[in-house]
Every structure is written in structure tokens, then in C-alpha cells.
Amino acid sequence: MLFLIILFALIGLAVGGSWGLLIGAGLGWWLGRGIRRRLNIARMRIQEGFLESIFSVMGCLCQADGKVTKGELDIAEKLFDQMHLQGEQRTKARAAFERGRADDFNLDAELASVNRLTQRQPILRQVFLQVQLTAIAADGVLHPAEHEMIVRVARGVGCSEAEVQQIEAMLHGAAANSQGSSEEALKDAYRVLGVNEDASDAEIKKAYRRLMSQNHPDKLAGKGLPESMREVAQARTSEIGNAYERIRNARGQ
């Protein structure tokens, strides 16, 4: 907005002197306010669509093995709580979940919509996939049909196999925090940071800082992540930090 105010003020000054300066500044402010309002409306629509897709795809995934377990339903309700969804928002989330369970649910069309919403925002796609993996792993068993479906979802929203492995490692790491520096937990830590086990300390620190910057909740919010999903983003940065500390401890740093 400030840029438009200055720009139109200078144009006004050049055309009409001091009065032109004031009129130009006012016009720049009016245009800037309108543009910002339209951007805010567009961002809200993206966020609403993102949330609805999260829960509709989750319902489809949980139904992939032929039934939705109590654990999967509990995860959905826990996510509603974590995102502080109340009233109409919670009703819409539940309706989206049930829509995804329906036989006529068009998964590919929904994934195409997510792809459009998260275009050029790979971290948002990863958050989307992480929520899905959390839901279907709720019963402690990843059925073949669920695995096939999550791969389809990952491809549909544009995630690579490496990104899927990274997200799985985050989930494993979160579940294994109490195990300290076990061998498997350490391997997961390297996967979380996306580095090889023989990477140098400098390479590991660089990867850690890059991921922390990319996944900062404020930065993700600016890219379209709903405010209600801030705690999900914070959990990601927490696990990235845990992975980095696990590696440092294993290396005696």
C-alpha cells in the first residue's frame, strides 16, 4: 500500500503540484486498500478450501481399508480440537470428512484442487500429507490399501517419494522421542533433515536452518496455511529441532 501511495503522490505532484500530491496520495491509499481487501478475501477462500480438502481426503483415506476405526475418528476429533474448530467450522469439517467417505467421492478431482491451491508451495503440500499420514496411522497399522492410497494422494498433490519418506520419518521420530538416540530414531533424524548420514556438520546445520525457515508458522501463514493449523506447523518445527538435536547428541556435540 505504501508503494502505491508514494507512486500516486509523485504522479499527482508532477501533474498538479501540491494539490495533486494530496489527491494522488489519497488515490493511492484507496487503491491499496481495495487491493489488500481482495487479497485477504482470496486468501480466506484458499484457507477454507485447504481445510475442507484436508478432511475430505482424510475421510477417503480412513475408509480405504473398508472401515473407519475409532482411533481414526479420535484423530479427526483431536485435529478439530487442535485447530480450535468450533460451531460452523467444526460442522463443515465433519461434513467434509463424511463426504470423503462416500462411494462417489472423486479423490482425483479433490487432489487436483489441492494441487492448485498449494501451487509453488511445497511445504503446504507436505503439511497436507503429514495430516493424512497421522490419521491413517492412528490404529497402529498401515494396511496395503491405505499405503496404496497415500502414495496416490502424495502423487496427486505433487509430493515426491523423498518428501513422503521425510514426513514418515517425522512421525516415527515423534513417536520415538522417549527412546533417546536409538539407531532407528537416528536414521529417521537424518531423513527428517533430508541429509545423508555421512553429511558434514556444516551441511547438517545448513539443512536444519533451511527447514526451520521454510516451516516457520508465520511464513506458512503468509503462504496460505490457515491460522487454525498453526499448532500443526509448530509440531513440524518441533520435530525438525528434535531431529537436529538427536544428530548432534549422537555426534557428541
Secondary structure, 3 states (H helix, E strand, C coil): CHHHHHHHHHHHHHHHHHHHHHHHHHHHHHHHHHHHHHHHHHHHHHHHHHHHHHHHHHHHHHCCCCCCCHHHHHHHHHHHHHCCCCHHHHHHHHHHHHHHHCCCCCHHHHHHHHHHHCCCCHHHHHHHHHHHHHHHCCCCCCCHHHHHHHHHHHHHCCCCHHHHHHHHHHHHHHHCHHHCCCHHHHHHHHHHHCCCCCCCHHHHHHHHHHHHHHCCHHHHHHCCCCHHHHHHHHHHHHHHHHHHHHHHHHCCC
